[in-house]
Amino acid sequence: MKQKLLSLGLSLALVLGLAAGCAPKAGPEESPAPETSSPVAETPPAETVAPYQTIRLGLLNGPTGMGAAKLLADSDAAFAQAEEGTYDTTEGTFFHYELTLGSDPSTDIVPKLNNGELDIAAVPTNLAATLYNKAGSIRLLALNTLGVLHILENGDTVHSMADLGGKTIYSINQGTNTEYVLNYLLEESGLTPGEDVTIEWKTSEEVTALMASGGIDLCMLPVPAATSVMMQNADVRDAIDLNDVWQDVGAAGTFTMGCVVARSDFVEEHPEAVDAFLTEYAASIAYVNEHPEEAAALVEQYGIVPKAAVAKAAIPQANMVCLTGDELKGISDYYEVLYAADPTSIGGAIPDDNFYYIP
């Protein structure tokens, strides 16, 4: 009997042990995670994108710069709004013109075109051809100024080029269109420069001051310098308009003194900027021609002409135009005249078709 009880106890103990072994084991007690606020991801500040592209523009005092006055004013107004954060970006991006203003194209404009400091610039037409022939580094974008040269006299003895025989005339801008056109028209009128007519070359400021004060009797000046002299000295008159002489001698082509060029690499890299500039520039010249009083104030504001009154009087005589595209090739006849007079005046060759920017 005792043996049976012992066997039963062992069996019960075995069953209980197996039951305990099959029961799931309790894991270690986990403490609740501490409550923390969800981290806020820091958004990097958005990069501010300026709503404009800068174009570095070079202009000259006088008629070749006057036509850009409205373009500059509109650009600066938009730029001021952009700086204040009030520019309406739904209007799209705009071009801001960073102005370089000079009086001597050879020293104030050309070096900066050559070293890439300027993108677009106004220069004399003969200088544009010379730059192209030297390195092919520029393109002609627009013709902007026709003839603006006038011979002024303090007296009443000169009424034609022939009347200049035996006289001394003071002029400016030696080595530019001014010199080559004067020489050409004198020769076509039967006079030899330097022999029949003495030409004294001085700065614009010197000639203007001498003529206005009565210190000299004859000079050749472009508008608006010529306009300023006649406003200062009532005894000075407009003796000869060289536009008329150009036609009288039967010279080919249009007497075209000023133009706008751009660096070739700028044209290739930013054709949309070039096209936008030409559209805005044409509108600016139209505004200046149609609103001389308002435009004259802008011309003075940008220092293109010192006094608004002079600019206002000069605008009707400034022959400002904006000829682009196929119209550019009309200057080739004018270049033929300059080349015949002195090949070096345009760099030794008539520019080829690649000179002209025709979209």
Buried (B, 14 or more C-beta within 10 A) or exposed (E): EEEEEEEEEEEEEEEEEEEEEEEEEEEEEEEEEEEEEEEEEEEEEEEEEEBBEBBBBBBBBBBBBBBBBBBBBBBBEBBEBBEEEEBEEEEEBBBBBBBBBBBBBBEBBBEBBBEEBBBBBBBBBBBBBBBBBEEEBBBBBBBBBBBBBBBBBBEEEBEEBEBBBEBEBBBBBEBBBBBBBBBBBBBBBEBEBEEBBBBBBBEBEBBBBBBBEEEBBBBBBBBBBBBBBBBBBEEBBBBBBBBEBBEBBEBEBBBBBBBBBBBBEBBEEBEEBBBBBBEBBBBBBBBBBEBBEBBBBBBBEBEBBEBBBBBBBBBEBBBBBBBBEEBBBEBBBBBBBBBEBBEEBBBEEBBEEEBBBEE
